[in-house]
């Protein structure tokens, strides 16, 4: 059993991000289903997941860049990476607020991760999030964050330690979540708790598990007893803490998952909560902005006059801007006047959720989206008609990038080829998001680029979708894959002990050969793979690998395996010097 942390050090921050991502992955669909405020667009859970995914990826990058591998990175580096990753990857109103919460915490946790620092971090986070929202409303994630901070502060005392504080923060947040239908009428009428608040409870629950080693009990440990919430798998909030009925909510609660009863309105106005029947703004506008504090202050005033749900988070010259407006162009122009906006995203609420606003032709019937390890294969796949996402060394694509690629493909049906076993969950989340937008998506679980090439080679858009997916899946499954890598340090492998600088031959993901140079190792790998038979060898050469290696390997195959053909591609800048496929 791993040792539990006494404070929130870099390893604990990494674990927290990972567990939070897992928790939001499990609860994403249910949180989406109860999303009725400020816009009933059913994407709060997905937006929170994508935001935490970006934060977790940034933390992983810090660990990957830490050269020694013996000691962990500094805590300050980990928490700042978490905050920066959340800022640049924030999605939607809820994700933007969560990014500010993490940023507020990071400003304190960079100086220490004990109980006292955590209490201050939660307080600063709640205050920073409220300041970021133009018109804060109670009964939202802001209320839940404030309650968590207040409960953590109340836990101070001689017996208080990190575990006590995180439990108190979680219990306070969960109790506040139970009361959100009483504070915000739209939630009470729909019979649900606040979706953003529920997402924050999941993130705090991951923090409890990080510090204590156990997932929290799904209910606050209070004198009044357990509060029923959607987290319990039972009825949605019917009685808050103390047993006082929530106005507009039946005493027995609502159905599990927060699904409104028939006839209960689930679409309401924007954050300022106008009267029923008053339509909200047409567009959601999001962008990153490089600008100074003075320019951002003027931007806030201008955007506040243009629309609502205004949230501006960040600092130190980089900001994340979120607003709902009728004039999307004016919102972007305001950003241009303030500084340099980029990663601009405009969503029309009247269209299918999540689609970028753009003038488009009639969608194609079918497309293929493929993740490739280098620009060389990107060109090859593009020529074959696929939409590509490049996974650069050390920078795996996030779910949001895959969703954007599916949208760029602009087709009713999409086959997604992740080409990496580590992208399985990321690709699944992207596929689910695209399905919620009306796109029929099939995920073929390719684990290597050569399997993706094999699948793309048999793709026929004119045949039935299911038939095409089956053929592509079969082609990928019939392709064994291998790659050559350079060992970074001494290590135990399935093939024995390797030393730094050794050439490793990985077959189907496992180290099978340890060699001294690339040509000899590649020949040994080919011989082992072809011993089981094969008709076609695919070689994908890295950027710095000479053509002479491909010539030598082609000759080796031709002389030793008469019925086997060889094809060679240039992969460009990719992680591995050589990729091998055998069909």
Secondary structure, 3 states (H helix, E strand, C coil): CCCCCCCCCHHHHHHHHHHHHHHHHHHHHHHHHCCCCCCCCCCHHHHHHHHHHHHHHHHHHHHHHCCCCCCCCCHHHHHHHHHHHHHHHCCHHHHHHHHHHHHHHHHHHCCCCCHHHHHHHHHHHHHHHHHHECCCCCCCHHHHHHHHHHHHHHCCCCCCCHHHHHHHHHHHHHHHHHHHHHHCHHHHHHCCCCHHHHHHHHHHHHHHHHHHCCCCCCCCCCCCCCCCCHHHCCCECCECHHHCECCCCCCCCECHHHCCCCCCCCCCCCCCCCCCCCCCCCEEEEEEEECCHHHHHHHHHHHHHHEEEEEEEEECCEEEEEEEECCHHHHHHHHHHHCEEEEEEEEECCCCCCCECCCCCCCEEEEEEEEECCHHHHHHHHHCCCEEEECECCECCCHHHHHHHHHHHCEEEEEEECCCHHHHHHHHHHHHHHHHCCCEEEEECCCCHHHHHHHHHCCCCCCCHHHHHHHHHHHHHCCEEEEEEECCCCEEECCEEECCCCEEEEECCEEEEEECCHHHHHHHHHHHHHCCCCCEEEEEEECCCCHHHHHHHHHHHHHHCCCCEEEEEEEECCCCCEEEEEC
